[in-house]
C-alpha cells in the first residue's frame, strides 16, 4: 500500500515512521509515474517492512519545489524518519531493491 502525503503532513508523518520509507513524487497523467508506482507495489509485496508514501505534485507543488523535483517520477529514501538519498533506478522491483540496498550502505545525503 502506498499512503498519500501532503505539504501539511509529510514531515510530521515521515519523522514518526520507523525503519525504511520510500516517497514517490507523481502526477496523475504521468505514464512513467504509473510504471514506478506499480513496481513499488510489487517491491512492497516482498518488503512489507518498507513504508511507502506518495506525493501528488499537481496537488502539492510546494513539496515538489521544496524537494527540487523537476522530473517525474522522483523517489526518495528515508531511514528512521530522516532523509537519506534520492533513488534513481529502472522501474523494476529488483532494481528498486538493489538501489535501496546500495543507498542504505552509503552515507546519508543532505536533505533537499
SEKE-379165 format. One record per atom (N, C-alpha, C): residue in one letter; z, y, x. Coordinates in steps of 0.05 Angstrom, whole numbers, plus 5000, padded with zeros to 4 digits. Each point is the difference from the previous one (the first is absolute). Layout:
N
aZYX...
//
This chain:
112
x500049765017x500050244983x500050255018x498450194992x499950265014x501150214982x502250135009x501450194984x498950295005x499850154979x499050285003x502150185012x499050195016x501750215011x498850274994x501750204997x499150274996x501350195020x499150255000x501250195019x503050044994x500949934976x502750054992x501949775008x498949765007x501849785006x499249855026x497850075013x499149845023x502249985022x500950235010x502049995022x502649864992x500950074977x502549884990x499849704998x497949904987x499749714995x499549855026x498450125018x499649865026x502649995016x501650215000x502549995015x501949794990x499849944974x501749794988x498949725002x497649975011x498849745001x500449875027x501649785001x500449875026x497649835008x499849945025x497949825010x497350145002x497949854997x497350105004x498850104974x498850235001x498650124977x497350095008x498149974983x497350105004x499450204978x498850235007x499350214981x497050045003x498549964977x497250045000x499350254984x498450175011x499050244986x497249934989x499650044974x497649924986x499050214981x497849954988x498950164978x498749814980x500150064975x498949814979x497149925004x498350175009x497249935003x499149925028x501949955017x499549935028x499649695002x497649915005x499449725003x501549875023x500150135023x501449895023x503049984994x501150184984x502850004993x500649754983x498249944982x500349764983x500049755016x498249995020x499949765018x502549975016x501150225011x502449985016x502449944982x500150114976x502149944981x500149704994x497649894995x499849714994x500949835024x499250085024x500949865024x503050025004x501150234994x502950045002x501549824981x499049974975x501249834981x500049715010x497849915011x499949735011x501849975024x500150215017x501950005023x502849984990x500650144978x502750004989x500949734990x498049834991x500749734990x501249845023x499050035024x501049855023x502350145014x500550254993x502150165013x501750144978x501549854985x501550124977x502250185010x500749995025x502150185011x499050285006x497350044998x498850275005x499850144973x501150244999x499850174976x497550175003x498450014978x497650165001x500050224979x499150235009x499950244983x497150115001x499450174979x497450124998x500350294992x498450185013x499950284992x497250064990x499850104976x497450084989x499550285009x498150045018x499550275011x498950194980x498849914979x499150184979x502350134986x502249864998x502450114987x501850145019x499949925026x501950115020x498650095025x498450214997x498650115023x502050115021x502350084991x502050115019x500849785020x500349764990x500749785019x497749935019x497650014989x497749955018x499950215022x500650254993x500050225020x502349955020x502449934990x502349965017x499549775020x498649804992x499449775017x497450035015x498750234998x497450045013x498049794993x499949924975x498149804990x497450144994x497949945016x497450124996x498049804990x500549745005x498349784992x501649794985x498849904979x501449794984x498649745004x501449784999x502949994997x501450065026x502650064998x501750045024x502449834995x500949875022x502249814998x502150065021x502550024991x502250075018x502249794999x501249955024x502149805003x502750155003x501949914984x502850105002x501849765006x502050045017x501949795006x502850124995x501549874983x502750084992x500050304992x498050074984x499950274989x498950225018x499249925024x499050205019x497149955007x498550225002x497249975007x499849865027x498049825002x499649865025x497250045011x497949974983x497350025010x498050014977x497650115006x497849984982x498649735007x499249864980x498749745003x497050034995x498449925019x497150004996x499049725006x498749884980x499049735003x497949934979x498849775003x498249914979x501549944975x498650004978x501349954974x500149704993x501449865018x500349714997x503049945005x501349844983x502949965003x500849925028x498449835013x500749915027x500050235020x498150184997x499850245018x502350194994x500850024975x502350174994x502549895013x500449744998x502349865012x500050055031x497749975012x499750035029x500650295008x498950194985x500450295006x503050084996x501349894979x502850064996x501749885022x499449765008x501549875021x499750155027x497650095006x499550155024x501450275000x499950134977x501350264997x503049985003x501249784989x502949965002x500849975029x498349895017x500749965028x499950265016x498350194991x499750265014x502350184992x500550205018x502150194993x499250164975x502050094985x499450164976x498650265008x498150074983x498550255003x501550234987x499250245006x501250234987x499050024971x501750064982x499250024972x498050224996x498149964982x498150214995x501350244986
//
